[in-house]
């Protein structure tokens, strides 16, 4: 299936609800990415965690978020998105506040779990409704993947602003970064309490019981989940393997904020053209194949260059190449995976299936991040680690369901 080509010069007609949900993603990511890019360094230096434990905590954050999406999605199907989104915002505020004052491993883990579970509530509710509205938009003559691409652009605009805001606040301390992130979600909570509808026309409310059994028997959907999980594990290396490589090349992690900004700027400027091009030429499966190949190529760039042991500006070039290729791969994979879910989901359970997509991938990231952290601590040649990471997205191609 290919998306209907849409002229980029034509504005996308969005309903007020879609506008609100897309702006929601922008605000979520400003608050979140003001904190996350600097968490690894904080845990390793200020808290004093070993590399494997940092990797485990980062994976635990992803799992408590992505892994529990299935819970938040099922709750959204049962109770509607408004109460689930509001509850998630409250928990995210509490989690960021706690993380800002956490000084022991147990407290850090508790705060990270709370931060992750907050997103497990509000993100599948928002994402499933955007995907459902995108199908309606497609039936009205628009492009489904284009709506989801615009959602991705909003998220990446937030991911662009967030690290820059965090880098400025880090000159004060990490606590200031966390409290500012919490403040952003206070504003989000207030805005959604005022504007988010109590009931959305066309969104059914179903019982919690009975949906999971059909889901676990849906082999094509589970295959998509596993392939998406491999992509997410690769993407997670922006926060684990990349900081280590940047510090090796430059002696600090200060360039990380600019690399994250580069990634976000690419998505903001190129996501819609890439989506239009792919939608007019590639099926959903082929688009994901192309994206995974680009991601694998990004890891290979660093693996091939590592024996040269470049430092300084030259040493950052392979990392920049990795970020660029990973980002273009993300542009092809992420919107298409979300667009594919409604075709595979059971009627009336968009939240459950959207959540399950992230839950399976979160489990993969939890295991994979711990393994990556162990490899970083093992003293192996860095090229070996990056070659192993190259194989992850390439292997995921074989997992994609046939249409």
Buried (B, 14 or more C-beta within 10 A) or exposed (E): EBBEEBEEEEEBEBEEBBEBBBBBBBBBBBBBBBBBBBBBBBBBEEBEBEBBBBBBBBBBBBBBBBBBBBBBBBBBBBBBBBBBBBBBBBBBBBBBBBBBEBEEBEBBBBBBBBBBBBBBBBBBBBBBBBBBBBBBBBEEEBBBBBBBBBBBBBBBBBBBBBBBBBBBBBEEEBBBBBBBBBBBBBEBBEBBEEEBEEEBEEBEEBEEEEBBEBBEEBEBBBBBBBBBBBBBBBBBBBBBBBBBBBBBBBEEBEBBBBBBBBBBBBBBEBBBEBBBBBBEEBBBBBBBBBBBBBBBBBBBBBBBBBEEEBEEEEBBBBBBBBBBBBBBBBBBBBBBBBBBBBBBBBEBBBBBBBBBBBBBBBBBBBEBBBBBBBBBBEEEEBBEBBBBBBEBBBEBBEBBBEE
